[in-house]
Amino acid sequence: MGRGRQKAKHTKIARELKYDTYNVNYSALERELGHPSDDAYVDKWADEYKDEDEDETSAVSSQA
């Protein structure tokens, strides 16, 4: 007992979310979630470790 009111409330909320159209400001959302396009991607770990390819090429040249 008592589940009817809770289920009705959840059903009402589900219908609102499914069928109501909301006014979304997509430009504001893009500004909030996006990143500035003028900044180039910088890999902070790029120079810390050798690449795996460099290790293999040096091993191949020393064997020859």
C-alpha positions as CSV (number, residue, x, y, z in Angstrom):
1,M,0.0,0.0,0.0
2,G,1.1,3.6,-0.6
3,R,2.9,2.8,-3.8
4,G,0.2,4.2,-6.1
5,R,0.9,7.9,-5.3
6,Q,4.7,7.4,-5.7
7,K,4.2,5.5,-9.0
8,A,1.8,8.2,-10.3
9,K,4.4,10.9,-9.5
10,H,7.2,9.1,-11.3
11,T,4.9,8.5,-14.3
12,K,4.0,12.2,-14.4
13,I,7.7,13.2,-14.3
14,A,8.6,10.6,-17.0
15,R,5.9,12.0,-19.3
16,E,7.0,15.5,-18.8
17,L,10.6,14.6,-19.6
18,K,9.5,12.6,-22.7
19,Y,6.9,14.9,-24.3
20,D,7.7,18.5,-23.1
21,T,10.0,20.6,-25.2
22,Y,12.4,22.7,-23.4
23,N,14.1,25.8,-24.7
24,V,17.8,25.0,-24.6
25,N,20.4,27.7,-25.2
26,Y,22.8,25.6,-27.3
27,S,25.4,28.4,-27.7
28,A,25.7,28.8,-24.0
29,L,25.9,25.1,-23.6
30,E,28.7,24.9,-26.2
31,R,30.6,27.7,-24.5
32,E,30.3,25.9,-21.1
33,L,31.3,22.5,-22.4
34,G,33.6,23.4,-25.2
35,H,37.1,24.6,-25.1
36,P,38.6,27.6,-26.9
37,S,39.6,26.7,-30.4
38,D,42.7,29.0,-30.5
39,D,44.6,26.9,-28.0
40,A,46.6,24.2,-29.6
41,Y,46.7,20.7,-27.9
42,V,49.8,20.3,-25.8
43,D,50.9,16.9,-24.6
44,K,52.5,17.5,-21.3
45,W,54.0,14.0,-21.2
46,A,55.5,14.1,-24.8
47,D,59.1,14.6,-23.8
48,E,59.2,12.7,-20.6
49,Y,59.3,9.2,-22.1
50,K,60.8,7.7,-25.2
51,D,58.5,6.4,-27.9
52,E,58.2,2.7,-28.3
53,D,59.1,3.1,-32.0
54,E,62.4,4.7,-31.1
55,D,63.4,1.8,-28.9
56,E,62.7,-0.7,-31.7
57,T,64.7,1.2,-34.3
58,S,67.7,1.6,-32.1
59,A,67.7,-2.1,-31.3
60,V,67.4,-3.0,-35.0
61,S,70.3,-0.7,-36.0
62,S,72.6,-2.1,-33.3
63,Q,71.9,-5.7,-34.4
64,A,72.9,-5.1,-38.1
